[in-house]
Amino acid sequence: MTASMPGVPPGRTGRLWLRRRLETARRGSALLDRKLHLLLSVQDQLRAEEQRTRREWEASCAAADLWLLRAALLSGRRAIALAASRAPAEVTVSYALAAGTKYPSGVTCTTPDPGTFEAPAIAAAHKACGDAVAAAARHAAAARAVRVIDAGAGATRYRLRAIEGRWIPRLERALSQVELALEEQEHADGVRLRQVLSHREDPAGAQPP
């Protein structure tokens, strides 16, 4: 017993020790199983969101390319360069929790105010580029969320398998060995007790050791 589960106290104390740890392991297994199912449910939703934001990003990039080409043909590349803002876009990421796992749940993207453009094509190109940047930020957040939840689900699945596949069976085997040893000890104690009682009732029939 001590070889398969070191540190187990002897006798009935060991049985109680093992029963408590086995109960704790089973509760932990149940909690991890619920956590895994929740993460897998969120994972499906986030993967669908990742695909949706990818399509929006690709469509907005195509629209931005088209409007940039139109602006270049109508107003020239120099006009596009002069209309470009030097201020960066600002992206704020919001987060959510799923079974203790924090992941990006959305973004807000603010692009610089373009002001007023004389050429409508330049204004349209500026807006299309801003939309593409915002779509890229949404897709980046969705893709990151998928990776985070994938990692959380993988770690939870690994821990669950370790508890169910190794820790609980080891505790069950050790408990079975302890209970068998206690039964044998109790049986031997009962035999000795009956012998003592029999000798006390019939001292003449007692045999010398």
SETOR-551477 format. One record per residue (C-alpha): residue number from 1; residue in one letter; x, y, z negated. Coordinates in Angstrom, 1 decimal. Last residue first. Layout:
// SETOR-551477
+-----+------+--------+--------+--------+
: seq : type :     xx :     yy :     zz :
+-----+------+--------+--------+--------+
: NUM :    a :      X :      Y :      Z :
...
+-----+------+--------+--------+--------+
// end
This chain:
// SETOR-551477
+-----+------+--------+--------+--------+
: seq : type :     xx :     yy :     zz :
+-----+------+--------+--------+--------+
: 209 :    p :    1.7 :  -22.7 :  -24.9 :
: 208 :    p :   -0.1 :  -24.9 :  -27.4 :
: 207 :    q :   -3.5 :  -26.1 :  -26.2 :
: 206 :    a :   -6.7 :  -24.9 :  -27.7 :
: 205 :    g :   -9.2 :  -27.5 :  -28.4 :
: 204 :    a :   -9.1 :  -27.0 :  -32.1 :
: 203 :    p :   -9.6 :  -23.3 :  -31.7 :
: 202 :    d :  -13.0 :  -23.8 :  -29.9 :
: 201 :    e :  -14.9 :  -20.5 :  -29.9 :
: 200 :    r :  -11.7 :  -18.5 :  -30.0 :
: 199 :    h :  -10.1 :  -20.6 :  -27.3 :
: 198 :    s :  -13.1 :  -20.0 :  -25.0 :
: 197 :    l :  -13.1 :  -16.3 :  -25.7 :
: 196 :    v :   -9.4 :  -16.1 :  -24.7 :
: 195 :    q :  -10.0 :  -18.2 :  -21.6 :
: 194 :    r :  -12.9 :  -16.1 :  -20.6 :
: 193 :    l :  -10.9 :  -12.9 :  -21.0 :
: 192 :    r :   -8.0 :  -14.4 :  -18.9 :
: 191 :    v :  -10.4 :  -15.2 :  -16.1 :
: 190 :    g :  -12.0 :  -11.8 :  -16.3 :
: 189 :    d :   -8.6 :  -10.1 :  -16.2 :
: 188 :    a :   -7.7 :  -12.1 :  -13.1 :
: 187 :    h :  -11.0 :  -11.1 :  -11.4 :
: 186 :    e :  -10.5 :   -7.5 :  -12.3 :
: 185 :    q :   -6.9 :   -7.6 :  -10.9 :
: 184 :    e :   -8.1 :   -9.2 :   -7.7 :
: 183 :    e :  -10.9 :   -6.6 :   -7.3 :
: 182 :    l :   -8.4 :   -3.8 :   -8.1 :
: 181 :    a :   -6.0 :   -5.1 :   -5.4 :
: 180 :    l :   -8.8 :   -5.3 :   -2.9 :
: 179 :    e :  -10.0 :   -1.8 :   -3.7 :
: 178 :    v :   -6.4 :   -0.5 :   -3.3 :
: 177 :    q :   -5.9 :   -2.2 :    0.0 :
: 176 :    s :   -9.3 :   -1.0 :    1.3 :
: 175 :    l :   -8.4 :    2.6 :    0.2 :
: 174 :    a :   -5.1 :    2.4 :    2.0 :
: 173 :    r :   -6.8 :    1.2 :    5.2 :
: 172 :    e :   -9.4 :    3.9 :    5.0 :
: 171 :    l :   -6.9 :    6.6 :    4.3 :
: 170 :    r :   -4.8 :    5.5 :    7.3 :
: 169 :    p :   -7.9 :    5.3 :    9.5 :
: 168 :    i :   -8.8 :    8.8 :    8.5 :
: 167 :    w :   -5.4 :   10.3 :    9.2 :
: 166 :    r :   -4.6 :    8.7 :   12.5 :
: 165 :    g :   -7.3 :    8.7 :   15.1 :
: 164 :    e :  -10.0 :   10.8 :   13.5 :
: 163 :    i :   -7.7 :   13.4 :   11.9 :
: 162 :    a :   -5.2 :   13.5 :   14.7 :
: 161 :    r :   -7.9 :   13.5 :   17.3 :
: 160 :    l :   -9.6 :   16.4 :   15.7 :
: 159 :    r :   -6.3 :   18.3 :   15.4 :
: 158 :    y :   -5.6 :   17.8 :   19.1 :
: 157 :    r :   -9.2 :   18.8 :   20.1 :
: 156 :    t :   -8.9 :   22.0 :   18.0 :
: 155 :    a :   -5.6 :   22.9 :   19.7 :
: 154 :    g :   -7.1 :   22.3 :   23.1 :
: 153 :    a :  -10.2 :   24.3 :   22.4 :
: 152 :    g :   -8.2 :   27.2 :   21.1 :
: 151 :    a :   -5.9 :   27.2 :   24.1 :
: 150 :    d :   -8.8 :   27.0 :   26.5 :
: 149 :    i :  -10.5 :   29.8 :   24.6 :
: 148 :    v :   -7.5 :   32.1 :   24.9 :
: 147 :    r :   -7.0 :   31.2 :   28.6 :
: 146 :    v :  -10.6 :   31.9 :   29.4 :
: 145 :    a :  -10.6 :   35.2 :   27.6 :
: 144 :    r :   -7.5 :   36.2 :   29.5 :
: 143 :    a :   -9.2 :   35.5 :   32.8 :
: 142 :    a :  -12.3 :   37.6 :   31.7 :
: 141 :    a :  -10.1 :   40.5 :   30.6 :
: 140 :    a :   -8.1 :   40.5 :   33.8 :
: 139 :    h :  -11.4 :   40.3 :   35.8 :
: 138 :    r :  -12.8 :   43.3 :   34.0 :
: 137 :    a :   -9.6 :   45.2 :   34.5 :
: 136 :    a :   -9.5 :   44.4 :   38.2 :
: 135 :    a :  -13.1 :   45.5 :   38.7 :
: 134 :    a :  -12.3 :   48.8 :   37.0 :
: 133 :    v :   -9.3 :   49.3 :   39.3 :
: 132 :    a :  -11.4 :   48.4 :   42.4 :
: 131 :    d :  -14.1 :   50.8 :   41.4 :
: 130 :    g :  -11.5 :   53.6 :   41.1 :
: 129 :    c :  -10.2 :   52.7 :   44.5 :
: 128 :    a :  -13.7 :   52.9 :   46.0 :
: 127 :    k :  -14.2 :   56.2 :   44.3 :
: 126 :    h :  -11.0 :   57.7 :   45.8 :
: 125 :    a :  -11.8 :   56.2 :   49.2 :
: 124 :    a :  -15.3 :   57.8 :   49.2 :
: 123 :    a :  -13.8 :   61.2 :   48.2 :
: 122 :    i :  -11.2 :   61.0 :   50.9 :
: 121 :    a :  -13.8 :   59.9 :   53.5 :
: 120 :    p :  -16.0 :   62.9 :   52.5 :
: 119 :    a :  -13.2 :   65.3 :   53.3 :
: 118 :    e :  -13.3 :   68.6 :   51.4 :
: 117 :    f :  -12.6 :   66.8 :   48.1 :
: 116 :    t :  -13.9 :   68.0 :   44.8 :
: 115 :    g :  -12.5 :   66.9 :   41.4 :
: 114 :    p :  -11.1 :   63.4 :   41.2 :
: 113 :    d :  -11.8 :   63.0 :   37.5 :
: 112 :    p :   -9.3 :   60.4 :   36.3 :
: 111 :    t :  -10.5 :   56.8 :   36.0 :
: 110 :    t :  -12.1 :   55.4 :   32.8 :
: 109 :    c :  -12.3 :   51.7 :   32.4 :
: 108 :    t :  -14.4 :   50.0 :   29.7 :
: 107 :    v :  -13.6 :   46.4 :   29.0 :
: 106 :    g :  -15.4 :   43.2 :   27.9 :
: 105 :    s :  -15.3 :   40.1 :   25.6 :
: 104 :    p :  -11.5 :   39.7 :   25.1 :
: 103 :    y :  -10.9 :   36.7 :   22.8 :
: 102 :    k :  -10.6 :   36.1 :   19.0 :
: 101 :    t :  -11.0 :   32.5 :   17.9 :
: 100 :    g :  -12.6 :   32.0 :   14.5 :
:  99 :    a :  -15.4 :   29.8 :   15.8 :
:  98 :    a :  -16.0 :   32.3 :   18.6 :
:  97 :    l :  -15.1 :   35.9 :   17.9 :
:  96 :    a :  -15.4 :   38.9 :   20.2 :
:  95 :    y :  -13.2 :   41.6 :   21.5 :
:  94 :    s :  -13.4 :   45.0 :   23.3 :
:  93 :    v :  -10.7 :   46.2 :   25.7 :
:  92 :    t :  -10.2 :   49.9 :   26.5 :
:  91 :    v :   -8.7 :   50.8 :   29.9 :
:  90 :    e :   -7.6 :   54.3 :   30.8 :
:  89 :    a :   -6.7 :   55.1 :   34.4 :
:  88 :    p :   -3.4 :   56.9 :   34.8 :
:  87 :    a :   -3.0 :   60.6 :   35.6 :
:  86 :    r :   -1.1 :   61.5 :   38.8 :
:  85 :    s :   -4.3 :   61.6 :   40.9 :
:  84 :    a :   -4.0 :   60.9 :   44.6 :
:  83 :    a :   -5.6 :   63.6 :   46.8 :
:  82 :    l :   -2.2 :   64.8 :   48.1 :
:  81 :    a :   -1.3 :   61.2 :   49.1 :
:  80 :    i :   -4.6 :   60.7 :   50.9 :
:  79 :    a :   -4.2 :   64.0 :   52.8 :
:  78 :    r :   -0.7 :   63.0 :   53.8 :
:  77 :    r :   -2.0 :   59.6 :   55.1 :
:  76 :    g :   -4.2 :   61.4 :   57.7 :
:  75 :    s :   -7.7 :   62.8 :   57.4 :
:  74 :    l :   -9.9 :   60.7 :   59.7 :
:  73 :    l :   -7.7 :   57.7 :   60.4 :
:  72 :    a :   -6.2 :   57.7 :   56.9 :
:  71 :    a :   -9.6 :   58.2 :   55.3 :
:  70 :    r :  -11.1 :   55.3 :   57.3 :
:  69 :    l :   -8.2 :   53.0 :   56.3 :
:  68 :    l :   -8.5 :   54.0 :   52.7 :
:  67 :    w :  -12.2 :   53.3 :   52.9 :
:  66 :    l :  -11.6 :   49.8 :   54.2 :
:  65 :    d :   -8.9 :   49.0 :   51.8 :
:  64 :    a :  -11.1 :   50.1 :   48.9 :
:  63 :    a :  -14.0 :   48.0 :   50.1 :
:  62 :    a :  -11.8 :   44.9 :   50.4 :
:  61 :    c :  -10.5 :   45.6 :   46.9 :
:  60 :    s :  -14.1 :   46.0 :   45.6 :
:  59 :    a :  -15.1 :   42.6 :   47.2 :
:  58 :    e :  -12.0 :   40.8 :   45.7 :
:  57 :    w :  -12.7 :   42.3 :   42.3 :
:  56 :    e :  -16.4 :   41.5 :   42.4 :
:  55 :    r :  -15.6 :   37.9 :   43.4 :
:  54 :    r :  -13.0 :   37.6 :   40.6 :
:  53 :    t :  -15.5 :   39.1 :   38.1 :
:  52 :    r :  -18.0 :   36.3 :   38.9 :
:  51 :    q :  -15.4 :   33.5 :   38.8 :
:  50 :    e :  -14.2 :   34.8 :   35.4 :
:  49 :    e :  -17.7 :   35.1 :   34.1 :
:  48 :    a :  -18.5 :   31.5 :   35.0 :
:  47 :    r :  -15.3 :   30.5 :   33.2 :
:  46 :    l :  -16.3 :   32.5 :   30.3 :
:  45 :    q :  -19.7 :   30.8 :   30.0 :
:  44 :    d :  -18.2 :   27.3 :   30.2 :
:  43 :    q :  -15.6 :   28.2 :   27.6 :
:  42 :    v :  -18.2 :   29.5 :   25.2 :
:  41 :    s :  -19.9 :   26.1 :   25.2 :
:  40 :    l :  -16.6 :   24.4 :   24.9 :
:  39 :    l :  -15.7 :   26.6 :   22.0 :
:  38 :    l :  -18.9 :   25.8 :   20.2 :
:  37 :    h :  -18.5 :   22.0 :   20.8 :
:  36 :    l :  -14.9 :   22.2 :   19.5 :
:  35 :    k :  -16.0 :   24.1 :   16.3 :
:  34 :    r :  -18.7 :   21.5 :   15.6 :
:  33 :    d :  -16.1 :   18.7 :   16.0 :
:  32 :    l :  -13.6 :   20.6 :   13.8 :
:  31 :    l :  -16.2 :   20.9 :   11.0 :
:  30 :    a :  -17.1 :   17.2 :   11.2 :
:  29 :    s :  -13.5 :   16.2 :   11.1 :
:  28 :    g :  -12.8 :   18.4 :    8.2 :
:  27 :    r :  -15.7 :   16.9 :    6.3 :
:  26 :    r :  -14.4 :   13.4 :    7.1 :
:  25 :    a :  -10.9 :   14.4 :    5.9 :
:  24 :    t :  -12.3 :   15.8 :    2.7 :
:  23 :    e :  -14.2 :   12.6 :    2.0 :
:  22 :    l :  -11.1 :   10.5 :    2.7 :
:  21 :    r :   -9.1 :   12.7 :    0.4 :
:  20 :    r :  -11.6 :   12.3 :   -2.4 :
:  19 :    r :  -11.9 :    8.5 :   -1.9 :
:  18 :    l :   -8.1 :    8.2 :   -1.8 :
:  17 :    w :   -7.6 :    9.9 :   -5.1 :
:  16 :    l :  -10.5 :    8.0 :   -6.7 :
:  15 :    r :   -8.9 :    4.7 :   -5.6 :
:  14 :    g :   -5.5 :    5.9 :   -6.7 :
:  13 :    t :   -6.8 :    6.7 :  -10.2 :
:  12 :    r :   -8.4 :    3.3 :  -10.3 :
:  11 :    g :   -5.0 :    1.6 :  -10.0 :
:  10 :    p :   -1.8 :    3.3 :   -9.0 :
:   9 :    p :   -1.4 :    6.8 :   -7.7 :
:   8 :    v :   -1.0 :    7.2 :   -3.9 :
:   7 :    g :    2.2 :    9.1 :   -3.0 :
:   6 :    p :    3.0 :    7.1 :    0.0 :
:   5 :    m :    0.3 :    5.7 :    2.3 :
:   4 :    s :    1.4 :    2.8 :    4.5 :
:   3 :    a :    4.4 :    1.9 :    2.4 :
:   2 :    t :    2.7 :    2.5 :   -1.0 :
:   1 :    m :    0.0 :    0.0 :    0.0 :
+-----+------+--------+--------+--------+
// end
